[in-house]
Amino acid sequence: MGLVRFILADVTIWTPILAIILALISIYRNGGFVDKALVFDRLFAYILLLPLGIHGLWVGSMHVFFPDVASAYIGWEPSPFEYEVGMANISLGVLGIIAYRACLGFRTATVIGASVFLVGDAIGHIIELVTLHNFAPGNAGIALYNDIILPIVLITLLILCSKWQRNKTLQG
C-alpha cells in the first residue's frame, strides 16, 4: 500500500527522479556522456515528459475530477475555477508529452507557456502564504517549490540544448 500511495500521492517527487534515471539510461545506451548535445537533449526530453507532462495530467485530473480533494490539499474552498485550473494543467501535460519527441521550436513554445503558468502559480501561492497565512501542503509545500524550480530547470535545459545544437550544426 505504501508504494501505491507514493505513486498516486507523490507525483511531484517521483516524476523528476524517474526523469533523471530514464535520461541517464538513454544517455548510456546512446554512447555515453561524450556528446553534450545528447546529454542535455535527453535530460530535457525526460523532464518535459515526466515532471511537466505526466505531472500536469495528474494534477489537472485531480482538479477536474476530484476538486474537493484538490481544493482541500491547497487550502482552498471548492470553486468552479477548479475545473479551469485543471484544464490548464492538463493542457501543459499534453504539451509536455508531445514536446518529449518534438523539435526545439515546439519545446521552446512549451517551456514559455509552462513557465508563465508555473511562475504565476508560484506568485499566487506566495501571496496566499503572506496575506492569508495559507500553509496547506498544496500551497506552501512541494507544489510551491515545483512551481519555482521546474521553470528554472526547463529554461536552463532549453538554453543548453539550443547552444549545443547550434554548436553541433556549426561543426557538422
KOLFI-273043 format. One record per residue: x, y, z of N, C-alpha, C, CB in turn; residue number from 1. Coordinates in nm, 3 decimals, padded with zeros to 5 digits. Glycine has a CB too. Layout:
KOLFI-273043
(atom (X, Y, Z), (X, Y, Z), (X, Y, Z), (X, Y, Z), NUM)
...
END
This chain:
KOLFI-273043
(atom (00.082, -00.121, 00.000), (00.000, 00.000, 00.000), (00.086, 00.126, 00.000), (-00.093, 00.000, 00.121), 1)
(atom (00.204, 00.121, 00.064), (00.293, 00.237, 00.069), (00.341, 00.281, -00.068), (00.412, 00.207, 00.156), 2)
(atom (00.376, 00.184, -00.154), (00.422, 00.216, -00.289), (00.309, 00.277, -00.372), (00.476, 00.090, -00.358), 3)
(atom (00.190, 00.219, -00.361), (00.075, 00.272, -00.435), (00.046, 00.415, -00.391), (-00.050, 00.182, -00.412), 4)
(atom (00.049, 00.440, -00.260), (00.026, 00.576, -00.209), (00.132, 00.672, -00.263), (00.027, 00.576, -00.055), 5)
(atom (00.258, 00.628, -00.263), (00.367, 00.711, -00.314), (00.345, 00.745, -00.461), (00.502, 00.640, -00.295), 6)
(atom (00.309, 00.644, -00.541), (00.287, 00.666, -00.684), (00.170, 00.761, -00.707), (00.262, 00.532, -00.755), 7)
(atom (00.063, 00.744, -00.633), (-00.055, 00.826, -00.655), (-00.046, 00.965, -00.590), (-00.176, 00.755, -00.602), 8)
(atom (00.013, 00.973, -00.473), (00.010, 01.099, -00.398), (00.136, 01.183, -00.415), (-00.009, 01.070, -00.253), 9)
(atom (00.247, 01.123, -00.449), (00.373, 01.196, -00.453), (00.430, 01.210, -00.594), (00.475, 01.128, -00.364), 10)
(atom (00.343, 01.238, -00.689), (00.383, 01.252, -00.829), (00.489, 01.361, -00.844), (00.261, 01.284, -00.916), 11)
(atom (00.478, 01.467, -00.766), (00.573, 01.578, -00.774), (00.712, 01.535, -00.732), (00.526, 01.694, -00.688), 12)
(atom (00.722, 01.433, -00.651), (00.853, 01.384, -00.605), (00.911, 01.280, -00.701), (00.841, 01.323, -00.464), 13)
(atom (00.831, 01.181, -00.742), (00.890, 01.073, -00.820), (00.908, 01.105, -00.968), (00.805, 00.951, -00.807), 14)
(atom (00.831, 01.198, -01.025), (00.849, 01.225, -01.169), (00.987, 01.283, -01.202), (00.741, 01.321, -01.217), 15)
(atom (01.041, 01.379, -01.125), (01.177, 01.425, -01.160), (01.284, 01.318, -01.135), (01.211, 01.549, -01.080), 16)
(atom (01.265, 01.237, -01.032), (01.362, 01.130, -01.004), (01.363, 01.030, -01.120), (01.328, 01.058, -00.870), 17)
(atom (01.244, 00.987, -01.161), (01.234, 00.892, -01.272), (01.285, 00.955, -01.401), (01.088, 00.846, -01.289), 18)
(atom (01.259, 01.083, -01.422), (01.308, 01.151, -01.543), (01.461, 01.146, -01.550), (01.261, 01.298, -01.545), 19)
(atom (01.527, 01.170, -01.439), (01.673, 01.168, -01.437), (01.724, 01.026, -01.461), (01.727, 01.221, -01.302), 20)
(atom (01.662, 00.928, -01.398), (01.703, 00.788, -01.416), (01.687, 00.746, -01.563), (01.621, 00.694, -01.324), 21)
(atom (01.571, 00.775, -01.622), (01.548, 00.738, -01.762), (01.641, 00.812, -01.857), (01.403, 00.765, -01.800), 22)
(atom (01.668, 00.939, -01.827), (01.761, 01.016, -01.910), (01.901, 00.954, -01.904), (01.766, 01.163, -01.865), 23)
(atom (01.945, 00.917, -01.785), (02.078, 00.855, -01.770), (02.087, 00.722, -01.846), (02.110, 00.832, -01.621), 24)
(atom (01.980, 00.643, -01.839), (01.977, 00.517, -01.914), (01.984, 00.544, -02.063), (01.851, 00.437, -01.881), 25)
(atom (01.906, 00.640, -02.110), (01.905, 00.675, -02.252), (02.042, 00.728, -02.297), (01.797, 00.780, -02.279), 26)
(atom (02.103, 00.811, -02.216), (02.236, 00.864, -02.250), (02.337, 00.749, -02.259), (02.283, 00.968, -02.144), 27)
(atom (02.334, 00.661, -02.163), (02.426, 00.546, -02.161), (02.407, 00.459, -02.285), (02.405, 00.463, -02.034), 28)
(atom (02.281, 00.433, -02.319), (02.252, 00.346, -02.434), (02.288, 00.410, -02.567), (02.104, 00.309, -02.435), 29)
(atom (02.300, 00.543, -02.568), (02.329, 00.614, -02.693), (02.472, 00.668, -02.698), (02.231, 00.728, -02.710), 30)
(atom (02.562, 00.604, -02.629), (02.702, 00.640, -02.645), (02.766, 00.709, -02.526), (02.716, 00.727, -02.760), 31)
(atom (02.692, 00.730, -02.421), (02.752, 00.787, -02.301), (02.754, 00.939, -02.298), (02.890, 00.737, -02.286), 32)
(atom (02.840, 00.989, -02.214), (02.841, 01.131, -02.182), (02.939, 01.212, -02.266), (02.874, 01.149, -02.037), 33)
(atom (02.984, 01.156, -02.377), (03.079, 01.225, -02.464), (03.010, 01.339, -02.539), (03.141, 01.126, -02.564), 34)
(atom (02.890, 01.314, -02.587), (02.816, 01.412, -02.667), (02.726, 01.496, -02.576), (02.730, 01.340, -02.776), 35)
(atom (02.771, 01.620, -02.547), (02.695, 01.706, -02.455), (02.558, 01.741, -02.510), (02.772, 01.834, -02.427), 36)
(atom (02.546, 01.752, -02.642), (02.415, 01.781, -02.702), (02.317, 01.668, -02.668), (02.428, 01.799, -02.857), 37)
(atom (02.364, 01.545, -02.676), (02.279, 01.430, -02.642), (02.242, 01.432, -02.494), (02.351, 01.298, -02.676), 38)
(atom (02.337, 01.460, -02.408), (02.312, 01.462, -02.264), (02.203, 01.563, -02.231), (02.440, 01.496, -02.186), 39)
(atom (02.218, 01.685, -02.280), (02.118, 01.789, -02.249), (01.984, 01.758, -02.314), (02.167, 01.926, -02.295), 40)
(atom (01.986, 01.704, -02.437), (01.861, 01.670, -02.504), (01.783, 01.563, -02.428), (01.889, 01.622, -02.647), 41)
(atom (01.851, 01.459, -02.383), (01.783, 01.351, -02.311), (01.729, 01.400, -02.177), (01.878, 01.233, -02.289), 42)
(atom (01.806, 01.478, -02.104), (01.756, 01.535, -01.978), (01.633, 01.622, -02.005), (01.865, 01.617, -01.908), 43)
(atom (01.643, 01.707, -02.104), (01.534, 01.797, -02.140), (01.410, 01.717, -02.178), (01.575, 01.889, -02.256), 44)
(atom (01.427, 01.615, -02.262), (01.314, 01.535, -02.309), (01.240, 01.469, -02.192), (01.361, 01.428, -02.408), 45)
(atom (01.315, 01.408, -02.102), (01.251, 01.337, -01.992), (01.193, 01.431, -01.887), (01.349, 01.243, -01.927), 46)
(atom (01.251, 01.550, -01.869), (01.191, 01.649, -01.779), (01.059, 01.699, -01.839), (01.290, 01.769, -01.754), 47)
(atom (01.057, 01.719, -01.970), (00.931, 01.758, -02.036), (00.826, 01.647, -02.023), (00.956, 01.790, -02.185), 48)
(atom (00.868, 01.522, -02.043), (00.774, 01.410, -02.041), (00.714, 01.385, -01.902), (00.844, 01.284, -02.089), 49)
(atom (00.799, 01.380, -01.801), (00.751, 01.337, -01.669), (00.713, 01.452, -01.576), (00.857, 01.254, -01.603), 50)
(atom (00.805, 01.536, -01.529), (00.765, 01.642, -01.436), (00.668, 01.744, -01.495), (00.887, 01.713, -01.386), 51)
(atom (00.676, 01.767, -01.627), (00.577, 01.858, -01.687), (00.458, 01.779, -01.741), (00.642, 01.941, -01.800), 52)
(atom (00.484, 01.677, -01.823), (00.376, 01.605, -01.890), (00.290, 01.520, -01.799), (00.433, 01.518, -01.994), 53)
(atom (00.348, 01.418, -01.741), (00.271, 01.328, -01.655), (00.219, 01.401, -01.531), (00.358, 01.207, -01.612), 54)
(atom (00.304, 01.483, -01.473), (00.261, 01.561, -01.354), (00.146, 01.654, -01.390), (00.380, 01.643, -01.297), 55)
(atom (00.154, 01.722, -01.504), (00.047, 01.811, -01.547), (-00.086, 01.738, -01.566), (00.085, 01.880, -01.676), 56)
(atom (-00.080, 01.620, -01.629), (-00.202, 01.540, -01.647), (-00.259, 01.498, -01.512), (-00.173, 01.416, -01.734), 57)
(atom (-00.170, 01.457, -01.422), (-00.216, 01.410, -01.290), (-00.280, 01.523, -01.210), (-00.098, 01.350, -01.211), 58)
(atom (-00.210, 01.635, -01.198), (-00.262, 01.748, -01.121), (-00.391, 01.801, -01.184), (-00.157, 01.862, -01.111), 59)
(atom (-00.390, 01.812, -01.316), (-00.511, 01.857, -01.385), (-00.629, 01.765, -01.362), (-00.484, 01.869, -01.533), 60)
(atom (-00.604, 01.636, -01.367), (-00.711, 01.538, -01.343), (-00.765, 01.550, -01.200), (-00.659, 01.395, -01.367), 61)
(atom (-00.677, 01.573, -01.105), (-00.722, 01.591, -00.967), (-00.816, 01.712, -00.957), (-00.602, 01.608, -00.871), 62)
(atom (-00.777, 01.823, -01.019), (-00.861, 01.944, -01.015), (-00.995, 01.924, -01.087), (-00.786, 02.062, -01.079), 63)
(atom (-00.992, 01.852, -01.199), (-01.114, 01.834, -01.279), (-01.206, 01.728, -01.218), (-01.077, 01.795, -01.422), 64)
(atom (-01.150, 01.613, -01.179), (-01.233, 01.501, -01.137), (-01.251, 01.488, -00.986), (-01.175, 01.374, -01.190), 65)
(atom (-01.158, 01.545, -00.910), (-01.166, 01.538, -00.763), (-01.142, 01.677, -00.703), (-01.062, 01.436, -00.707), 66)
(atom (-01.223, 01.776, -00.742), (-01.197, 01.913, -00.700), (-01.201, 01.933, -00.548), (-01.297, 02.004, -00.763), 67)
(atom (-01.283, 01.857, -00.478), (-01.287, 01.871, -00.332), (-01.155, 01.829, -00.268), (-01.402, 01.788, -00.274), 68)
(atom (-01.098, 01.720, -00.319), (-00.968, 01.673, -00.268), (-00.859, 01.774, -00.301), (-00.933, 01.533, -00.327), 69)
(atom (-00.855, 01.819, -00.427), (-00.753, 01.914, -00.470), (-00.764, 02.045, -00.392), (-00.765, 01.942, -00.621), 70)
(atom (-00.885, 02.095, -00.376), (-00.906, 02.221, -00.301), (-00.859, 02.209, -00.157), (-01.054, 02.260, -00.303), 71)
(atom (-00.896, 02.101, -00.092), (-00.857, 02.081, 00.048), (-00.705, 02.075, 00.061), (-00.921, 01.952, 00.104), 72)
(atom (-00.639, 02.009, -00.032), (-00.493, 01.996, -00.029), (-00.424, 02.132, -00.041), (-00.445, 01.903, -00.142), 73)
(atom (-00.484, 02.221, -00.120), (-00.427, 02.354, -00.141), (-00.469, 02.452, -00.031), (-00.469, 02.408, -00.277), 74)
(atom (-00.575, 02.417, 00.041), (-00.624, 02.508, 00.144), (-00.728, 02.605, 00.090), (-00.510, 02.585, 00.204), 75)
(atom (-00.793, 02.568, -00.018), (-00.896, 02.649, -00.080), (-01.034, 02.592, -00.048), (-00.874, 02.657, -00.231), 76)
(atom (-01.132, 02.674, -00.074), (-01.270, 02.627, -00.080), (-01.294, 02.580, -00.223), (-01.373, 02.740, -00.036), 77)
(atom (-01.375, 02.477, -00.243), (-01.405, 02.434, -00.381), (-01.467, 02.550, -00.460), (-01.502, 02.312, -00.381), 78)
(atom (-01.430, 02.557, -00.588), (-01.474, 02.667, -00.672), (-01.492, 02.617, -00.815), (-01.372, 02.785, -00.667), 79)
(atom (-01.579, 02.682, -00.892), (-01.592, 02.646, -01.034), (-01.462, 02.668, -01.112), (-01.705, 02.727, -01.098), 80)
(atom (-01.373, 02.754, -01.059), (-01.246, 02.779, -01.127), (-01.152, 02.659, -01.119), (-01.178, 02.901, -01.068), 81)
(atom (-01.182, 02.568, -01.030), (-01.103, 02.446, -01.015), (-01.096, 02.372, -01.150), (-01.164, 02.353, -00.906), 82)
(atom (-01.207, 02.366, -01.220), (-01.213, 02.300, -01.350), (-01.119, 02.369, -01.449), (-01.357, 02.298, -01.404), 83)
(atom (-01.120, 02.502, -01.449), (-01.037, 02.577, -01.543), (-00.888, 02.559, -01.513), (-01.073, 02.724, -01.539), 84)
(atom (-00.851, 02.561, -01.386), (-00.712, 02.537, -01.347), (-00.673, 02.395, -01.388), (-00.693, 02.557, -01.193), 85)
(atom (-00.763, 02.302, -01.368), (-00.737, 02.164, -01.407), (-00.714, 02.149, -01.556), (-00.852, 02.075, -01.366), 86)
(atom (-00.795, 02.215, -01.636), (-00.778, 02.207, -01.781), (-00.648, 02.273, -01.826), (-00.897, 02.271, -01.852), 87)
(atom (-00.607, 02.381, -01.758), (-00.478, 02.443, -01.790), (-00.364, 02.346, -01.760), (-00.459, 02.575, -01.708), 88)
(atom (-00.372, 02.277, -01.646), (-00.270, 02.178, -01.612), (-00.270, 02.061, -01.711), (-00.293, 02.127, -01.470), 89)
(atom (-00.387, 02.016, -01.749), (-00.395, 01.907, -01.847), (-00.333, 01.952, -01.980), (-00.542, 01.862, -01.868), 90)
(atom (-00.360, 02.076, -02.020), (-00.300, 02.129, -02.144), (-00.148, 02.126, -02.137), (-00.349, 02.272, -02.170), 91)
(atom (-00.092, 02.170, -02.023), (00.053, 02.166, -02.008), (00.104, 02.022, -02.010), (00.095, 02.235, -01.877), 92)
(atom (00.028, 01.932, -01.950), (00.066, 01.791, -01.953), (00.073, 01.736, -02.094), (-00.031, 01.709, -01.871), 93)
(atom (-00.029, 01.766, -02.174), (-00.031, 01.721, -02.313), (00.087, 01.781, -02.390), (-00.165, 01.760, -02.381), 94)
(atom (00.112, 01.910, -02.371), (00.225, 01.975, -02.438), (00.358, 01.911, -02.397), (00.227, 02.125, -02.408), 95)
(atom (00.374, 01.883, -02.269), (00.497, 01.821, -02.221), (00.519, 01.684, -02.284), (00.495, 01.808, -02.071), 96)
(atom (00.414, 01.607, -02.296), (00.425, 01.474, -02.357), (00.460, 01.485, -02.506), (00.294, 01.395, -02.340), 97)
(atom (00.395, 01.575, -02.576), (00.427, 01.594, -02.719), (00.570, 01.647, -02.734), (00.327, 01.692, -02.785), 98)
(atom (00.610, 01.740, -02.646), (00.743, 01.801, -02.655), (00.856, 01.701, -02.631), (00.754, 01.914, -02.554), 99)
(atom (00.827, 01.591, -02.567), (00.926, 01.487, -02.542), (00.998, 01.448, -02.671), (00.860, 01.363, -02.479), 100)
(atom (00.925, 01.437, -02.780), (00.983, 01.396, -02.909), (00.985, 01.508, -03.013), (00.905, 01.278, -02.965), 101)
(atom (00.948, 01.628, -02.974), (00.930, 01.737, -03.071), (01.060, 01.811, -03.100), (00.826, 01.834, -03.019), 102)
(atom (01.052, 01.898, -03.198), (01.165, 01.983, -03.235), (01.187, 02.092, -03.130), (01.143, 02.046, -03.375), 103)
(atom (01.300, 02.159, -03.140), (01.335, 02.261, -03.042), (01.236, 02.377, -03.042), (01.476, 02.313, -03.069), 104)
(atom (01.180, 02.412, -03.156), (01.081, 02.520, -03.162), (00.957, 02.488, -03.079), (01.042, 02.547, -03.306), 105)
(atom (00.907, 02.366, -03.092), (00.789, 02.325, -03.014), (00.824, 02.321, -02.867), (00.737, 02.187, -03.061), 106)
(atom (00.942, 02.270, -02.837), (00.987, 02.265, -02.698), (00.998, 02.407, -02.640), (01.122, 02.192, -02.687), 107)
(atom (01.047, 02.499, -02.719), (01.059, 02.639, -02.674), (00.923, 02.695, -02.638), (01.126, 02.726, -02.781), 108)
(atom (00.825, 02.676, -02.727), (00.690, 02.726, -02.700), (00.631, 02.660, -02.576), (00.599, 02.700, -02.821), 109)
(atom (00.656, 02.531, -02.559), (00.606, 02.459, -02.441), (00.668, 02.516, -02.314), (00.637, 02.308, -02.453), 110)
(atom (00.799, 02.539, -02.316), (00.868, 02.593, -02.198), (00.817, 02.733, -02.165), (01.020, 02.595, -02.222), 111)
(atom (00.795, 02.815, -02.265), (00.745, 02.951, -02.239), (00.607, 02.944, -02.173), (00.737, 03.032, -02.372), 112)
(atom (00.515, 02.868, -02.232), (00.381, 02.857, -02.176), (00.382, 02.799, -02.035), (00.293, 02.772, -02.266), 113)
(atom (00.457, 02.691, -02.016), (00.463, 02.627, -01.885), (00.525, 02.720, -01.781), (00.544, 02.496, -01.893), 114)
(atom (00.630, 02.790, -01.820), (00.699, 02.878, -01.725), (00.611, 02.995, -01.682), (00.828, 02.931, -01.785), 115)
(atom (00.539, 03.054, -01.776), (00.448, 03.163, -01.741), (00.342, 03.113, -01.643), (00.380, 03.222, -01.868), 116)
(atom (00.283, 02.998, -01.672), (00.180, 02.942, -01.585), (00.236, 02.908, -01.447), (00.119, 02.816, -01.649), 117)
(atom (00.349, 02.838, -01.443), (00.404, 02.792, -01.316), (00.455, 02.907, -01.229), (00.516, 02.695, -01.341), 118)
(atom (00.520, 03.005, -01.290), (00.566, 03.121, -01.212), (00.445, 03.199, -01.160), (00.657, 03.214, -01.299), 119)
(atom (00.342, 03.214, -01.242), (00.219, 03.278, -01.195), (00.156, 03.201, -01.080), (00.119, 03.290, -01.309), 120)
(atom (00.159, 03.070, -01.090), (00.111, 02.983, -00.983), (00.191, 03.007, -00.854), (00.118, 02.834, -01.025), 121)
(atom (00.324, 03.012, -00.868), (00.411, 03.034, -00.752), (00.380, 03.169, -00.686), (00.559, 03.028, -00.793), 122)
(atom (00.359, 03.271, -00.767), (00.326, 03.403, -00.713), (00.195, 03.395, -00.635), (00.316, 03.508, -00.827), 123)
(atom (00.096, 03.324, -00.691), (-00.031, 03.306, -00.621), (-00.013, 03.236, -00.487), (-00.128, 03.228, -00.708), 124)
(atom (00.070, 03.131, -00.486), (00.096, 03.060, -00.360), (00.162, 03.153, -00.257), (00.187, 02.936, -00.385), 125)
(atom (00.258, 03.231, -00.301), (00.329, 03.321, -00.210), (00.235, 03.428, -00.156), (00.450, 03.387, -00.282), 126)
(atom (00.150, 03.482, -00.241), (00.051, 03.582, -00.195), (-00.038, 03.520, -00.089), (-00.034, 03.634, -00.314), 127)
(atom (-00.084, 03.396, -00.111), (-00.169, 03.329, -00.011), (-00.092, 03.302, 00.118), (-00.223, 03.198, -00.068), 128)
(atom (00.036, 03.270, 00.106), (00.118, 03.249, 00.227), (00.124, 03.377, 00.311), (00.261, 03.204, 00.189), 129)
(atom (00.150, 03.488, 00.243), (00.171, 03.615, 00.312), (00.040, 03.677, 00.361), (00.243, 03.712, 00.221), 130)
(atom (-00.060, 03.678, 00.275), (-00.183, 03.751, 00.311), (-00.284, 03.667, 00.388), (-00.249, 03.803, 00.186), 131)
(atom (-00.294, 03.538, 00.354), (-00.395, 03.453, 00.418), (-00.335, 03.351, 00.514), (-00.476, 03.381, 00.311), 132)
(atom (-00.202, 03.350, 00.523), (-00.131, 03.254, 00.609), (-00.174, 03.111, 00.576), (-00.159, 03.284, 00.759), 133)
(atom (-00.186, 03.083, 00.445), (-00.226, 02.952, 00.397), (-00.101, 02.863, 00.388), (-00.298, 02.962, 00.259), 134)
(atom (-00.082, 02.780, 00.490), (00.032, 02.691, 00.494), (-00.007, 02.546, 00.464), (00.099, 02.699, 00.630), 135)
(atom (-00.117, 02.528, 00.391), (-00.159, 02.394, 00.349), (-00.049, 02.332, 00.264), (-00.295, 02.399, 00.271), 136)
(atom (-00.033, 02.199, 00.268), (00.075, 02.134, 00.193), (00.074, 02.166, 00.043), (00.066, 01.985, 00.211), 137)
(atom (-00.043, 02.181, -00.015), (-00.052, 02.210, -00.158), (-00.029, 02.356, -00.192), (-00.184, 02.169, -00.209), 138)
(atom (-00.015, 02.441, -00.090), (00.013, 02.582, -00.114), (00.155, 02.618, -00.073), (-00.087, 02.670, -00.037), 139)
(atom (00.199, 02.569, 00.042), (00.328, 02.609, 00.095), (00.434, 02.500, 00.080), (00.314, 02.646, 00.241), 140)
(atom (00.396, 02.382, 00.037), (00.489, 02.271, 00.032), (00.552, 02.250, -00.103), (00.420, 02.146, 00.073), 141)
(atom (00.557, 02.125, -00.143), (00.627, 02.085, -00.264), (00.570, 02.151, -00.389), (00.623, 01.935, -00.279), 142)
(atom (00.440, 02.182, -00.389), (00.380, 02.247, -00.506), (00.445, 02.383, -00.531), (00.228, 02.264, -00.486), 143)
(atom (00.469, 02.458, -00.426), (00.536, 02.589, -00.440), (00.677, 02.571, -00.493), (00.538, 02.664, -00.305), 144)
(atom (00.751, 02.477, -00.435), (00.888, 02.455, -00.483), (00.890, 02.410, -00.628), (00.958, 02.350, -00.396), 145)
(atom (00.798, 02.323, -00.665), (00.788, 02.276, -00.803), (00.759, 02.392, -00.899), (00.679, 02.169, -00.816), 146)
(atom (00.670, 02.482, -00.857), (00.633, 02.595, -00.943), (00.749, 02.692, -00.964), (00.514, 02.670, -00.884), 147)
(atom (00.848, 02.689, -00.876), (00.966, 02.774, -00.889), (01.079, 02.700, -00.959), (01.013, 02.824, -00.751), 148)
(atom (01.105, 02.576, -00.918), (01.221, 02.501, -00.968), (01.201, 02.451, -01.110), (01.250, 02.383, -00.876), 149)
(atom (01.082, 02.400, -01.143), (01.061, 02.342, -01.277), (01.083, 02.444, -01.388), (00.921, 02.286, -01.287), 150)
(atom (01.031, 02.568, -01.381), (01.061, 02.663, -01.488), (01.212, 02.694, -01.499), (00.985, 02.793, -01.464), 151)
(atom (01.280, 02.701, -01.387), (01.425, 02.727, -01.390), (01.496, 02.612, -01.463), (01.482, 02.743, -01.247), 152)
(atom (01.460, 02.489, -01.429), (01.521, 02.373, -01.493), (01.488, 02.370, -01.643), (01.474, 02.242, -01.425), 153)
(atom (01.361, 02.392, -01.677), (01.321, 02.389, -01.817), (01.392, 02.497, -01.899), (01.170, 02.407, -01.829), 154)
(atom (01.397, 02.618, -01.848), (01.462, 02.728, -01.920), (01.612, 02.700, -01.934), (01.439, 02.863, -01.848), 155)
(atom (01.674, 02.651, -01.829), (01.817, 02.619, -01.834), (01.845, 02.511, -01.938), (01.868, 02.574, -01.696), 156)
(atom (01.766, 02.404, -01.937), (01.786, 02.298, -02.036), (01.756, 02.345, -02.178), (01.698, 02.178, -02.002), 157)
(atom (01.658, 02.431, -02.194), (01.629, 02.488, -02.325), (01.749, 02.566, -02.377), (01.504, 02.579, -02.319), 158)
(atom (01.807, 02.649, -02.294), (01.925, 02.729, -02.333), (02.042, 02.637, -02.367), (01.965, 02.827, -02.220), 159)
(atom (02.067, 02.538, -02.283), (02.179, 02.445, -02.308), (02.157, 02.364, -02.435), (02.198, 02.351, -02.188), 160)
(atom (02.037, 02.314, -02.456), (02.008, 02.238, -02.578), (02.024, 02.325, -02.702), (01.866, 02.180, -02.574), 161)
(atom (01.974, 02.446, -02.693), (01.985, 02.539, -02.805), (02.131, 02.567, -02.837), (01.910, 02.670, -02.774), 162)
(atom (02.211, 02.592, -02.734), (02.354, 02.622, -02.752), (02.427, 02.504, -02.814), (02.419, 02.660, -02.617), 163)
(atom (02.408, 02.384, -02.757), (02.480, 02.269, -02.805), (02.432, 02.222, -02.940), (02.470, 02.157, -02.707), 164)
(atom (02.304, 02.240, -02.967), (02.251, 02.206, -03.100), (02.310, 02.299, -03.205), (02.095, 02.214, -03.103), 165)
(atom (02.318, 02.428, -03.172), (02.377, 02.528, -03.262), (02.526, 02.496, -03.285), (02.361, 02.671, -03.203), 166)
(atom (02.599, 02.462, -03.178), (02.741, 02.428, -03.191), (02.760, 02.306, -03.279), (02.803, 02.403, -03.054), 167)
(atom (02.674, 02.207, -03.262), (02.683, 02.085, -03.342), (02.658, 02.115, -03.490), (02.583, 01.980, -03.291), 168)
(atom (02.562, 02.203, -03.518), (02.531, 02.241, -03.656), (02.649, 02.315, -03.718), (02.404, 02.328, -03.661), 169)
(atom (02.711, 02.404, -03.643), (02.825, 02.480, -03.695), (02.945, 02.390, -03.720), (02.862, 02.591, -03.597), 170)
(atom (02.963, 02.289, -03.636), (03.077, 02.198, -03.651), (03.054, 02.095, -03.759), (03.105, 02.129, -03.521), 171)
(atom (02.927, 02.058, -03.780), (02.893, 01.949, -03.872), (02.887, 01.995, -04.010), (02.766, 01.886, -03.838), 172)
END
